C-alpha cells in the first residue's frame, strides 16, 4: 500500500469525529470532519477557530494545514442546562454558549465542565443534578 493511500485510509477513520486542524502554532479550527478528498482536502462542519468564532462549514485545502488531532467529544453543557431548568424555572437558568457555562440565579451559581461553583441549598441541588448527569453520560 502506498504511503498516500495509507494516510488517506487512516484519515478516513476521523470522519464524523471532532478534530482539531492546526494551520500553524497559533491558528486552528475545531469541528466535525465531514469529508476528505483524494488529495486530503478537508470539509469541517460546526467549526470554531482559535478565537472561538463559529463557522457552519469550512473547506481546508491540503496545503493550508500542518496536522490534525482527534478531540474528545465536548461536554454537553446545553443538555445539562435543559435538565437543570426542569428543577429551576427556565428564566433562572441561562446557558452561555460562547463561554460554555451555565449561569443560575443571576450568576450566584455557575456550572462549567469542571463542576459547580456556588454555595447554599440551591448550589447543592445543582451539584446533585450535575453528578447524576455525569453518571448518565458514562
C-alpha positions as a Markdown table, in Angstrom:
| # | Residue | x | y | z |
|---|---|---|---|---|
| 1 | Unk | 0.0 | 0.0 | 0.0 |
| 2 | Unk | 1.4 | 3.4 | -0.9 |
| 3 | Unk | 2.1 | 6.0 | 1.8 |
| 4 | Unk | -0.5 | 8.4 | 0.4 |
| 5 | Unk | -3.2 | 5.7 | 0.3 |
| 6 | Unk | -2.4 | 4.6 | 3.8 |
| 7 | Unk | -2.5 | 8.2 | 5.0 |
| 8 | Unk | -5.9 | 8.7 | 3.5 |
| 9 | Unk | -7.3 | 5.4 | 4.9 |
| 10 | Unk | -6.1 | 6.5 | 8.4 |
| 11 | Unk | -7.6 | 9.9 | 7.8 |
| 12 | Unk | -10.9 | 8.2 | 6.9 |
| 13 | Unk | -11.1 | 6.9 | 10.5 |
| 14 | Unk | -11.5 | 10.6 | 11.6 |
| 15 | Unk | -14.8 | 11.0 | 9.6 |
| 16 | Unk | -17.7 | 12.2 | 11.9 |
| 17 | Unk | -15.3 | 12.8 | 14.8 |
| 18 | Unk | -14.4 | 16.1 | 16.3 |
| 19 | Unk | -11.0 | 17.1 | 15.0 |
| 20 | Unk | -8.6 | 20.0 | 15.5 |
| 21 | Unk | -6.8 | 21.1 | 12.3 |
| 22 | Unk | -3.7 | 23.1 | 13.0 |
| 23 | Unk | -2.9 | 25.8 | 10.5 |
| 24 | Unk | 0.2 | 26.9 | 12.4 |
| 25 | Unk | 1.3 | 27.2 | 16.0 |
| 26 | Unk | -1.3 | 29.9 | 16.8 |
| 27 | Unk | -4.2 | 29.2 | 14.4 |
| 28 | Unk | -6.5 | 26.2 | 14.3 |
| 29 | Unk | -10.0 | 25.0 | 13.5 |
| 30 | Unk | -12.1 | 22.6 | 15.6 |
| 31 | Unk | -15.1 | 20.9 | 14.1 |
| 32 | Unk | -16.6 | 17.7 | 12.9 |
| 33 | Unk | -14.7 | 16.2 | 10.0 |
| 34 | Unk | -17.4 | 15.5 | 7.3 |
| 35 | Unk | -15.3 | 14.8 | 4.2 |
| 36 | Unk | -11.8 | 14.2 | 2.8 |
| 37 | Unk | -10.8 | 14.5 | -0.9 |
| 38 | Unk | -8.3 | 12.2 | -2.6 |
| 39 | Unk | -5.8 | 14.9 | -2.1 |
| 40 | Unk | -6.5 | 15.2 | 1.7 |
| 41 | Unk | -8.5 | 18.5 | 1.4 |
| 42 | Unk | -10.9 | 18.6 | 4.4 |
| 43 | Unk | -14.6 | 19.6 | 5.0 |
| 44 | Unk | -15.4 | 20.5 | 8.6 |
| 45 | Unk | -18.8 | 21.4 | 10.0 |
| 46 | Unk | -19.9 | 23.1 | 13.2 |
| 47 | Unk | -16.5 | 24.8 | 13.3 |
| 48 | Unk | -14.8 | 27.2 | 15.8 |
| 49 | Unk | -11.4 | 28.8 | 15.3 |
| 50 | Unk | -8.8 | 29.8 | 18.0 |
| 51 | Unk | -10.7 | 33.0 | 18.7 |
| 52 | Unk | -13.9 | 30.9 | 19.3 |
| 53 | Unk | -15.5 | 32.4 | 16.2 |
| 54 | Unk | -18.1 | 30.0 | 14.8 |
| 55 | Unk | -18.5 | 28.9 | 11.2 |
| 56 | Unk | -21.2 | 26.5 | 9.9 |
| 57 | Unk | -18.7 | 24.8 | 7.5 |
| 58 | Unk | -15.1 | 25.2 | 6.5 |
| 59 | Unk | -13.2 | 23.7 | 3.5 |
| 60 | Unk | -9.5 | 23.5 | 4.1 |
| 61 | Unk | -7.0 | 22.9 | 1.3 |
| 62 | Unk | -4.4 | 20.3 | 2.0 |
| 63 | Unk | -1.5 | 22.8 | 1.5 |
| 64 | Unk | -3.0 | 25.0 | 4.2 |
| 65 | Unk | -2.8 | 22.8 | 7.3 |
| 66 | Unk | 0.1 | 21.2 | 9.2 |
| 67 | Unk | -1.6 | 18.4 | 11.2 |
| 68 | Unk | -4.8 | 17.1 | 12.6 |
| 69 | Unk | -5.7 | 15.6 | 16.0 |
| 70 | Unk | -8.9 | 13.9 | 17.2 |
| 71 | Unk | -10.5 | 15.8 | 20.0 |
| 72 | Unk | -12.8 | 14.5 | 22.8 |
| 73 | Unk | -16.5 | 15.0 | 22.5 |
| 74 | Unk | -17.4 | 18.3 | 24.1 |
| 75 | Unk | -19.2 | 18.2 | 27.4 |
| 76 | Unk | -23.0 | 18.6 | 26.5 |
| 77 | Unk | -23.4 | 21.7 | 28.6 |
| 78 | Unk | -26.6 | 22.8 | 26.8 |
| 79 | Unk | -28.3 | 19.4 | 27.6 |
| 80 | Unk | -27.3 | 19.9 | 31.3 |
| 81 | Unk | -28.8 | 23.4 | 31.2 |
| 82 | Unk | -32.1 | 21.8 | 30.0 |
| 83 | Unk | -32.0 | 19.3 | 32.8 |
| 84 | Unk | -31.3 | 22.0 | 35.4 |
| 85 | Unk | -34.1 | 24.2 | 34.0 |
| 86 | Unk | -36.6 | 21.4 | 34.8 |
| 87 | Unk | -35.9 | 22.0 | 38.5 |
| 88 | Unk | -35.3 | 25.8 | 38.5 |
| 89 | Unk | -37.6 | 27.9 | 36.3 |
| 90 | Unk | -36.2 | 28.5 | 32.9 |
| 91 | Unk | -35.8 | 32.2 | 33.5 |
| 92 | Unk | -33.3 | 31.4 | 36.2 |
| 93 | Unk | -31.1 | 29.1 | 34.1 |
| 94 | Unk | -29.0 | 30.7 | 31.3 |
| 95 | Unk | -26.7 | 28.7 | 29.0 |
| 96 | Unk | -23.9 | 31.0 | 27.8 |
| 97 | Unk | -22.7 | 29.4 | 24.6 |
| 98 | Unk | -19.6 | 31.4 | 23.9 |
| 99 | Unk | -18.2 | 30.6 | 27.4 |
| 100 | Unk | -19.8 | 27.1 | 27.6 |
| 101 | Unk | -21.1 | 27.7 | 31.1 |
| 102 | Unk | -24.5 | 27.8 | 32.8 |
| 103 | Unk | -25.4 | 30.7 | 35.0 |
| 104 | Unk | -28.1 | 30.0 | 37.5 |
| 105 | Unk | -30.0 | 32.6 | 39.7 |
| 106 | Unk | -28.3 | 35.5 | 38.0 |
| 107 | Unk | -24.8 | 34.2 | 38.4 |
| 108 | Unk | -25.0 | 33.1 | 42.0 |
| 109 | Unk | -24.3 | 29.5 | 40.8 |
| 110 | Unk | -22.0 | 28.8 | 37.8 |
| 111 | Unk | -21.6 | 25.4 | 36.2 |
| 112 | Unk | -18.8 | 24.5 | 33.8 |
| 113 | Unk | -17.2 | 21.2 | 32.7 |
| 114 | Unk | -15.3 | 21.1 | 35.9 |
| 115 | Unk | -18.3 | 21.3 | 38.2 |
| 116 | Unk | -20.5 | 23.7 | 40.2 |
| 117 | Unk | -19.3 | 26.9 | 41.8 |
| 118 | Unk | -21.6 | 28.5 | 44.5 |
| 119 | Unk | -22.9 | 27.7 | 47.9 |
| 120 | Unk | -26.1 | 27.1 | 49.7 |
| 121 | Unk | -29.0 | 24.7 | 49.2 |
| 122 | Unk | -29.6 | 25.6 | 45.6 |
| 123 | Unk | -25.9 | 25.0 | 44.7 |
| 124 | Unk | -26.1 | 21.6 | 46.5 |
| 125 | Unk | -29.1 | 20.8 | 44.4 |
| 126 | Unk | -27.4 | 21.8 | 41.2 |
| 127 | Unk | -24.3 | 19.7 | 42.3 |
| 128 | Unk | -26.6 | 16.6 | 42.6 |
| 129 | Unk | -28.0 | 17.2 | 39.2 |
| 130 | Unk | -24.5 | 17.7 | 37.7 |
| 131 | Unk | -23.2 | 14.5 | 39.4 |
| 132 | Unk | -26.2 | 12.5 | 38.1 |
| 133 | Unk | -25.8 | 13.9 | 34.6 |
| 134 | Unk | -22.1 | 12.9 | 34.5 |
| 135 | Unk | -23.0 | 9.4 | 35.7 |
| 136 | Unk | -25.7 | 9.2 | 32.9 |
| 137 | Unk | -23.0 | 10.1 | 30.3 |
| 138 | Unk | -20.8 | 7.2 | 31.4 |
